[in-house]
């Protein structure tokens, strides 16, 4: 799993690519989220458009990120969820937890609420 961070106004976009499978990825992602929150970044948009595989541990990474951000009063949303990942979210009942968007413009606009 590779993560690139960029800013779109006051929204932090986390561009994830590769496989989300746990292990060292979990620590890396959780550390990144904690650092962003410590820096006052509370609006997080996770772009999954380049993720080609996710397993149950990978879902746990996303849930942990979501929980950390929500507990800090922030927002954690998903962008470009593939059909495969979306079906996993549906089966696990997590689709109702994550706000998910198909395009950057509508995702960014959703943070203005």
C-alpha positions in Angstrom: 0.0 0.0 0.0 1.3 3.4 -1.0 -0.2 6.6 0.3 0.3 10.1 -1.1 -1.1 13.1 0.7 -2.3 16.3 -0.9 -4.5 19.2 0.1 -7.6 20.4 -1.7 -8.4 23.6 0.2 -9.1 22.5 3.8 -9.6 18.8 2.8 -6.7 16.3 3.0 -6.8 13.8 0.2 -5.2 10.5 0.8 -4.4 8.8 -2.5 -4.0 5.1 -1.8 -2.6 2.7 -4.4 -1.8 -1.0 -4.4 -3.1 -3.5 -1.9 -4.6 -2.8 1.5 -3.8 -5.9 3.5 -2.8 -4.9 7.0 0.6 -5.7 8.6 3.0 -2.7 8.4 0.3 -0.9 6.3 -1.9 -0.6 9.3 0.7 1.1 11.5 1.7 3.4 8.6 -1.8 4.5 7.9 -2.8 4.9 11.5 0.4 6.9 12.2 -0.4 9.1 9.2 -4.0 9.7 10.4 -2.8 10.6 13.9 -0.2 13.0 12.6 -2.8 14.7 10.3 -5.2 15.1 13.3 -2.4 16.5 15.5 -1.7 19.0 12.7 -5.3 20.1 12.8 -6.4 18.3 9.6 -9.9 17.0 10.3 -11.4 16.6 6.8 -10.1 13.4 5.2 -11.0 12.1 1.7 -9.5 8.6 1.0 -9.2 8.0 -2.7 -9.4 4.2 -3.4 -9.3 4.5 -7.2 -5.9 2.8 -7.5 -6.5 0.1 -4.9 -6.5 -3.3 -6.6 -7.0 -5.5 -3.6 -8.4 -5.2 -0.1 -8.9 -7.9 2.5 -10.6 -8.0 5.9 -7.6 -6.6 7.6 -7.5 -3.8 5.0 -11.1 -3.0 5.9 -10.0 -2.8 9.5 -7.4 -0.2 8.5 -10.2 1.9 7.0 -12.4 1.4 10.0 -9.6 2.4 12.4 -9.0 5.5 10.3 -12.6 6.4 10.3 -13.0 5.9 14.0 -9.9 8.0 14.9 -11.1 10.9 12.7 -14.7 10.7 14.0 -13.5 10.5 17.6 -11.5 13.7 17.0 -14.6 15.5 15.6 -13.5 15.1 12.0 -14.9 13.7 8.7 -13.6 10.6 6.9 -15.0 9.9 3.4 -14.2 7.6 0.5 -13.7 8.4 -3.2 -13.6 6.2 -6.3 -14.6 3.0 -4.6 -14.4 0.2 -7.2 -17.4 -2.2 -7.7 -15.4 -5.0 -6.0 -14.7 -2.9 -2.9 -18.2 -1.5 -2.9 -19.6 -5.1 -2.9 -17.4 -6.0 0.1 -18.6 -2.9 1.9 -22.2 -3.9 1.2 -21.7 -7.5 2.4 -20.0 -6.4 5.6 -22.7 -3.7 6.2 -20.0 -1.0 6.1 -21.5 0.8 3.1 -23.8 2.6 5.5 -20.9 3.7 7.7 -18.7 5.4 5.0 -19.8 8.3 2.9 -18.6 7.4 -0.6 -18.3 9.6 -3.8 -17.6 8.8 -7.4 -16.0 12.2 -8.3 -13.7 14.6 -6.6 -15.9 17.6 -7.1 -19.0 16.2 -5.3 -16.8 14.7 -2.6 -15.1 18.0 -1.9 -18.5 19.8 -1.9 -19.8 17.4 0.7 -17.3 18.7 3.3 -18.9 22.2 3.1 -22.0 21.0 4.9 
